[in-house]
């Protein structure tokens, strides 16, 4: 079975699915599709992808209407993730409400890398700790879209919640940190509840489609985490 975990859906219907006022970026209009779900299901069929996890993208903030509609339309093949702002007083209540409304939401995602300091300053922030604990209590996966400079901070919460699976996105965005900081990313492989997503290679390599320049690096990461702790995503 082939499972992809990283598809982002962007709709050209910005009245029905508006971008969030606090969006860290707005996707290029070339990625907007009138019916992104139908478009992606065709992609799944063409490439033999059996199941997929829709990763709710940053431009929609904590407005989950698009991912909820997609899960309602295709409940068997798809699951979804969520996103909230840890500084918001109602973030935990919103997470509980979302999971109660749609149990196919399997994860909540934290963003901590260059350009996203409106989400959090530190994984020691009280709002971050509380939201992580809420996700753990709900049995969710914690998804980390982090740069290497946040790996050591995240380790404290990873150790505090050993039963909560943690998925690191995009190889921890290696271009956003130093080699010394990336050593902290590799150190996270020691925890049995931590998984690494092989995706986002185009964020630091430009020799598509095979990305030969990244082969030695990605092999090193895969060796550290092991095949049972690697997740694949083709998107960015």
Buried (B, 14 or more C-beta within 10 A) or exposed (E): EEBBBBBBBBBEEEEEBBBBEEBBEEBEEEBBBEEBBEEBBEBBEEEEBEBBBBBBBBBBBBBBEBBBBBBEEBEEEBBBBBBBBBBBEEBBEBBEEBBEEBEBBBBBBBBBBEEBEEBBEEBEBEBBBEBBBBBBEBEBBBBBBBBBBBBBBBBEBBEEBEEBBBBBBBBBBBBBBEEEBBEBBBBBBEBEBBBBBBBBBBBBBEEEEEBEEBEEBBEEBBEBBEEEBBBEBBBB
